[in-house]
């Protein structure tokens, strides 16, 4: 079996792999934010997110989570809605049937009202951040994630596009930096 990678040498393949990785330093233009957000990664790679408002905070959390764990998010979504057989074949059918059997089918507005007042806004901002990352990585190819799941689509919140500034640093203790 021959692939189009066969003609590439090790250095070219390494370069291709590095370009596919998420950017962890620098600045990104991201549509959907109202104000700038700062993401600081500690020595363990854990992102600490600083934002001036709640919507931007959870939008950035969704964006960073999708950037780091898009496959995991998609897999969890597939488990919840009973779509794992699409990835794993017939052996996953029984689990998919069970997931579909216990799927929540109630009135979503009543469900949202049973949570804290800002839960829907938080979830909407988080999912919008996930979708922004999916949109940003459409030019990169992911072998296991082939399509944008329709359950993650949330309307965009405006055309403004402040930056997400992301840095990797070693923090001696979890002390938040001052906002500019």
C-alpha positions in Angstrom: 0.0 0.0 0.0 1.5 3.3 -1.0 0.4 6.7 0.5 1.3 10.2 -0.6 3.5 10.4 2.5 5.9 7.8 1.1 7.9 10.4 -0.9 8.5 12.5 2.2 11.6 12.2 4.4 11.6 12.1 8.2 12.1 15.9 8.5 9.2 16.7 6.2 6.9 14.3 8.1 8.0 15.8 11.4 7.2 19.3 10.1 3.8 18.1 8.9 3.1 16.6 12.3 4.2 19.8 14.2 1.9 22.0 12.0 -1.1 19.8 12.9 -0.5 20.3 16.6 -2.5 23.0 18.5 -0.8 26.4 19.0 0.0 26.9 22.7 1.8 30.2 22.5 1.2 33.5 20.7 -2.0 35.2 19.8 -5.0 34.0 17.9 -7.9 35.9 16.2 -11.1 34.2 17.3 -14.6 35.3 16.3 -17.1 35.2 19.1 -15.2 36.9 21.9 -16.2 40.3 23.3 -12.9 41.1 24.9 -9.3 39.7 25.0 -8.7 36.5 26.9 -5.5 35.2 28.4 -4.7 31.4 28.6 -1.7 30.6 30.7 -0.5 27.0 30.8 1.3 25.8 33.9 4.3 23.4 33.8 1.8 20.4 33.5 0.1 21.9 30.5 -3.1 22.8 32.4 -4.7 25.9 30.9 -5.6 28.7 33.3 -8.0 31.1 31.6 -8.5 34.7 32.5 -11.3 36.7 30.9 -13.1 40.0 31.7 -16.6 38.4 31.5 -18.3 35.1 31.9 -19.2 34.5 28.3 -15.6 35.0 27.1 -14.4 32.8 29.9 -16.5 29.8 29.0 -16.1 30.4 25.2 -12.3 30.3 25.7 -12.7 27.1 27.9 -14.6 25.4 25.1 -12.1 26.6 22.5 -9.1 25.4 24.5 -10.8 22.1 25.5 -11.6 21.4 21.9 -8.1 22.3 20.8 -6.6 19.8 23.3 -9.3 17.1 23.3 -11.6 17.3 20.3 -11.5 13.6 19.7 -12.4 12.9 23.3 -15.3 15.4 23.2 -16.6 13.8 20.0 -16.3 10.3 21.4 -18.2 11.3 24.6 -20.9 12.9 22.4 -21.1 9.7 20.3 -21.4 7.5 23.5 -24.2 9.7 24.9 -26.3 9.7 21.7 -25.6 6.1 20.7 -23.3 6.6 17.6 -20.2 4.6 18.6 -20.9 1.8 16.1 -20.0 4.3 13.4 -16.4 4.2 14.7 -16.1 0.7 16.3 -18.5 -1.4 14.2 -21.1 -4.0 15.2 -19.5 -4.7 18.6 -20.7 -1.3 19.8 -24.3 -1.7 18.6 -25.6 -3.0 22.0 -24.2 0.0 23.9 -25.6 2.3 21.2 -29.0 0.8 21.6 -28.9 1.2 25.3 -27.7 4.9 25.0 -30.6 5.6 22.7 -33.0 3.9 25.0 -32.1 6.1 28.0 -31.7 9.3 26.0 -33.3 12.3 27.5 -36.5 13.2 25.6 -38.0 15.8 27.9 -38.7 19.5 27.3 -35.3 21.3 27.2 -36.6 24.6 28.4 -37.9 23.0 31.6 -34.6 21.2 31.9 -32.6 24.5 31.6 -34.9 26.1 34.2 -34.1 23.3 36.7 -30.4 24.4 36.8 -28.8 27.6 38.0 -30.0 30.7 36.1 -26.7 31.1 34.1 -26.3 27.5 33.1 -27.7 27.8 29.6 -25.6 30.9 28.9 -22.5 29.0 30.2 -23.2 25.9 28.1 -23.9 28.0 25.0 -20.7 29.9 25.3 -18.7 26.7 25.9 -20.2 25.0 22.9 -19.6 28.2 20.8 -15.9 27.9 21.7 -15.8 24.3 20.7 -17.4 25.2 17.3 -14.9 28.1 16.9 -12.0 25.6 17.3 -13.7 23.2 14.9 -14.0 26.0 12.3 -10.4 27.0 12.9 -9.0 23.5 12.3 -11.1 22.7 9.2 -7.9 23.0 7.1 -6.2 20.3 9.2 -7.1 16.7 8.8 -8.2 14.5 11.7 -8.3 10.8 11.0 -10.9 10.0 13.6 -13.1 13.1 13.5 -14.6 13.4 10.1 -17.5 15.7 10.5 -18.8 18.6 12.7 -21.5 17.0 14.9 -24.7 18.9 14.5 -25.4 18.7 18.2 -22.5 21.1 18.8 -23.7 23.9 16.6 -24.6 27.1 18.5 -25.3 30.5 16.8 -22.4 32.8 16.7 -22.4 35.7 19.1 -21.5 38.7 16.9 -18.7 39.4 14.4 -16.2 40.9 16.8 -12.9 39.0 17.0 -10.6 40.0 19.8 -7.6 37.8 20.4 -6.9 34.9 22.6 -3.4 35.3 24.0 -1.8 32.0 25.0 1.4 31.5 26.8 3.2 28.5 28.3 5.0 29.3 31.5 5.9 27.6 34.7 3.9 29.0 37.6 5.3 28.6 41.1 1.8 28.7 42.6 -1.7 29.1 41.1 -1.7 32.9 41.5 -3.7 34.6 38.8 -1.9 37.3 36.8 -3.3 40.8 36.9 -5.5 41.7 33.9 -4.3 44.6 31.7 
